[in-house]
Amino acid sequence: MESLPPELFLESYSPAIRHAAERLRAVVRRAVPDVVERVRPGWRLIGYDIPVGRRFRYFAWVAPEPIHVHLGFEVGTLMDDPDGVLQGAHLKLKKVRYVTFRPGERIPEPQLVALTKQAARIAGMSRQERLSMVLDRD
């Protein structure tokens, strides 16, 4: 089955939401040039995978909603967030963290590129390496 192109997926959103989503897509592609981008219609988001050996590992997403857009990271709880921009801890999410932008808000692209690179690096680690990160923090 042919996958849905992200541009077509975003057509149902307002121009302002589409614009923010396109900017976040560009952030992910700039941070991780070999990223695999694919619409996940059941989740209503654009997901990103990185190649890890002969497989791919899901690590980030752009999720548009009617009033805002999220850039999320599957390994968010393992990420350093010195500026405190990652959200989700208040919801007690076990792994993920995200940032949210409303139309017209400034998108801090250099900061998001750095966070995306970090997420990809952590996602590419072995399970043991990630466990070691957790144990080193405690």
Backbone hydrogen bonds in HBPLUS format (Angstrom, degrees):
<---DONOR---> <-ACCEPTOR-->    atom                        ^
c    i                          cat <-CA-CA->   ^        H-A-AA   ^      H-
h    n   atom  resd res      DA  || num        DHA   H-A  angle D-A-AA Bond
n    s   type  num  typ     dist DA aas  dist angle  dist       angle   num
A0008-LEU N   A0005-PRO O   3.03 MM   3  5.37 121.9  2.38 107.6 121.3     1
A0009-PHE N   A0005-PRO O   3.02 MM   4  6.35 161.1  2.06 156.2 162.2     2
A0010-LEU N   A0006-PRO O   2.93 MM   4  6.15 152.2  2.01 151.0 157.6     3
A0011-GLU N   A0008-LEU O   3.17 MM   3  5.21 147.8  2.28 100.9 110.3     4
A0013-TYR N   A0010-LEU O   3.03 MM   3  5.67 167.5  2.05 124.5 128.0     5
A0018-ARG N   A0014-SER O   2.89 MM   4  6.16 168.3  1.91 162.9 166.7     6
A0019-HIS N   A0015-PRO O   2.88 MM   4  6.02 158.7  1.93 146.9 152.6     7
A0020-ALA N   A0016-ALA O   3.11 MM   4  6.34 163.6  2.14 145.2 148.9     8
A0021-ALA N   A0017-ILE O   2.89 MM   4  6.10 162.6  1.92 153.9 159.2     9
A0022-GLU N   A0018-ARG O   2.82 MM   4  6.04 156.4  1.88 152.7 159.2    10
A0023-ARG N   A0019-HIS O   3.02 MM   4  6.29 154.1  2.09 148.0 154.8    11
A0024-LEU N   A0020-ALA O   3.01 MM   4  6.31 153.6  2.08 147.6 154.8    12
A0025-ARG N   A0021-ALA O   2.84 MM   4  6.10 151.6  1.92 148.2 156.7    13
A0026-ALA N   A0022-GLU O   2.98 MM   4  6.20 155.3  2.04 144.5 150.7    14
A0027-VAL N   A0023-ARG O   3.05 MM   4  6.35 145.6  2.17 140.1 149.3    15
A0028-VAL N   A0024-LEU O   3.13 MM   4  6.45 162.1  2.17 151.1 153.6    16
A0029-ARG N   A0025-ARG O   3.03 MM   4  6.32 166.0  2.05 153.9 157.7    17
A0030-ARG N   A0026-ALA O   2.87 MM   4  5.96 148.8  1.96 145.8 154.4    18
A0031-ALA N   A0027-VAL O   2.92 MM   4  6.10 158.5  1.97 151.7 157.5    19
A0032-VAL N   A0028-VAL O   2.94 MM   4  6.04 157.3  1.99 152.2 158.1    20
A0035-VAL N   A0032-VAL O   3.00 MM   3  5.46 153.9  2.07 129.3 128.6    21
A0036-VAL N   A0049-ASP O   2.86 MM  13  5.06 165.8  1.88 153.1 156.2    22
A0049-ASP N   A0036-VAL O   2.92 MM  13  5.06 155.7  1.98 140.7 148.7    23
A0038-ARG N   A0047-GLY O   2.97 MM   9  5.42 158.7  2.02 155.0 158.8    24
A0047-GLY N   A0038-ARG O   2.82 MM   9  5.42 156.5  1.87 158.4 153.0    25
A0040-ARG N   A0045-LEU O   2.83 MM   5  5.52 179.5  1.83 167.1 167.0    26
A0043-TRP N   A0040-ARG O   2.99 MM   3  5.53 135.9  2.19 114.2 125.7    27
A0044-ARG N   A0040-ARG O   2.95 MM   4  6.01 116.8  2.36 140.8 157.0    28
A0045-LEU N   A0040-ARG O   3.39 MM   5  5.52 162.8  2.42 129.1 133.8    29
A0044-ARG N   A0041-PRO O   3.08 MM   3  4.68 142.4  2.22  91.7 103.1    30
A0046-ILE N   A0062-VAL O   2.89 MM  16  5.18 170.3  1.90 152.0 155.3    31
A0062-VAL N   A0046-ILE O   2.87 MM  16  5.18 152.8  1.95 146.5 155.6    32
A0048-TYR N   A0060-ALA O   2.86 MM  12  5.14 146.9  1.97 155.9 148.1    33
A0059-PHE N   A0048-TYR O   2.92 MM  11  6.04 166.3  1.93 165.1 165.1    34
A0050-ILE N   A0057-ARG O   2.92 MM   7  5.34 153.9  1.98 136.2 140.2    35
A0057-ARG N   A0050-ILE O   2.83 MM   7  5.34 156.2  1.89 147.7 154.9    36
A0052-VAL N   A0055-ARG O   2.78 MM   3  5.32 169.0  1.79 140.0 143.8    37
A0055-ARG N   A0052-VAL O   3.12 MM   3  5.32 159.6  2.16 127.1 127.2    38
A0074-GLU N   A0059-PHE O   2.90 MM  15  4.91 158.6  1.94 122.4 129.5    39
A0061-TRP N   A0072-GLY O   3.00 MM  11  5.14 143.6  2.14 134.3 136.0    40
A0072-GLY N   A0061-TRP O   2.85 MM  11  5.14 161.3  1.89 144.7 151.1    41
A0063-ALA N   A0070-HIS O   2.87 MM   7  5.00 157.5  1.92 138.4 146.0    42
A0070-HIS N   A0063-ALA O   2.94 MM   7  5.00 163.1  1.97 129.7 134.7    43
A0065-GLU N   A0068-HIS O   2.79 MM   3  5.35 141.2  1.94 164.7 172.3    44
A0069-VAL N   A0101-PHE O   2.85 MM  32  5.35 152.3  1.93 146.2 155.2    45
A0101-PHE N   A0069-VAL O   2.86 MM  32  5.35 158.0  1.91 152.3 159.8    46
A0071-LEU N   A0099-VAL O   2.94 MM  28  5.38 154.5  2.00 149.1 156.9    47
A0099-VAL N   A0071-LEU O   2.89 MM  28  5.38 151.8  1.97 143.7 152.4    48
A0073-PHE N   A0097-ARG O   2.78 MM  24  5.51 162.1  1.81 173.9 174.1    49
A0076-GLY N   A0073-PHE O   3.21 MM   3  5.06 148.4  2.32 116.2 112.6    50
A0097-ARG N   A0073-PHE O   3.19 MM  24  5.51 150.8  2.28 144.5 153.3    51
A0078-LEU N   A0075-VAL O   2.95 MM   3  5.70 154.1  2.02 124.3 132.1    52
A0079-MET N   A0076-GLY O   3.13 MM   3  5.21 158.2  2.18 105.3 112.1    53
A0077-THR N   A0095-LYS O   2.87 MM  18  5.24 149.6  1.96 154.6 154.8    54
A0084-GLY N   A0081-ASP O   2.99 MM   3  5.27 157.0  2.04 111.6 119.1    55
A0087-GLN N   A0098-TYR O   2.63 MM  11  5.18 173.5  1.64 157.3 159.7    56
A0098-TYR N   A0087-GLN O   3.05 MM  11  5.18 150.9  2.14 132.2 140.6    57
A0091-LEU N   A0088-GLY O   3.04 MM   3  5.22 141.4  2.19 102.3 113.6    58
A0093-LEU N   A0088-GLY O   3.35 MM   5  5.80 177.1  2.35 151.6 150.8    59
A0092-LYS N   A0089-ALA O   2.86 MM   3  4.89 155.1  1.92 105.7 113.5    60
A0105-GLU N   A0102-ARG O   3.01 MM   3  5.64 165.5  2.03 141.3 144.1    61
A0109-GLU N   A0107-ILE O   2.83 MM   2  5.64 123.7  2.15 116.0  99.3    62
A0112-LEU N   A0108-PRO O   3.00 MM   4  6.25 157.8  2.05 155.2 162.3    63
A0113-VAL N   A0109-GLU O   2.79 MM   4  5.96 154.6  1.86 159.3 166.0    64
A0114-ALA N   A0110-PRO O   3.10 MM   4  6.31 161.5  2.13 145.6 150.0    65
A0115-LEU N   A0111-GLN O   3.03 MM   4  6.34 158.3  2.08 145.4 151.3    66
A0116-THR N   A0112-LEU O   2.85 MM   4  5.98 157.8  1.90 146.7 153.0    67
A0117-LYS N   A0113-VAL O   2.88 MM   4  6.12 160.4  1.92 153.5 158.5    68
A0118-GLN N   A0114-ALA O   3.02 MM   4  6.21 160.6  2.06 147.2 152.7    69
A0119-ALA N   A0115-LEU O   2.88 MM   4  6.16 157.3  1.94 148.1 154.5    70
A0120-ALA N   A0116-THR O   2.96 MM   4  6.19 160.2  1.99 151.2 156.0    71
A0121-ARG N   A0117-LYS O   2.93 MM   4  6.15 158.5  1.97 150.5 156.6    72
A0122-ILE N   A0118-GLN O   2.96 MM   4  6.21 165.6  1.98 155.4 158.5    73
A0123-ALA N   A0119-ALA O   2.87 MM   4  6.00 161.8  1.90 148.9 154.8    74
A0124-GLY N   A0120-ALA O   2.98 MM   4  6.09 139.9  2.15 141.6 151.4    75
A0125-MET N   A0122-ILE O   3.05 MM   3  5.30 158.7  2.10 108.5 115.3    76
A0130-ARG N   A0126-SER O   3.03 MM   4  6.37 157.6  2.09 152.9 158.8    77
A0131-LEU N   A0127-ARG O   2.90 MM   4  6.13 156.4  1.96 148.1 155.2    78
A0132-SER N   A0128-GLN O   2.90 MM   4  6.09 154.3  1.96 146.3 153.3    79
A0133-MET N   A0129-GLU O   3.08 MM   4  6.41 145.6  2.21 139.6 148.1    80
A0134-VAL N   A0130-ARG O   3.15 MM   4  6.53 154.3  2.22 147.3 153.2    81
A0135-LEU N   A0131-LEU O   2.94 MM   4  6.27 164.2  1.97 155.7 159.8    82
A0136-ASP N   A0132-SER O   2.87 MM   4  6.01 151.4  1.96 147.2 154.8    83
A0137-ARG N   A0133-MET O   3.21 MM   4  6.42 135.6  2.42 139.4 149.6    84
A0137-ARG N   A0134-VAL O   3.17 MM   3  5.31 134.4  2.38  98.5 110.6    85
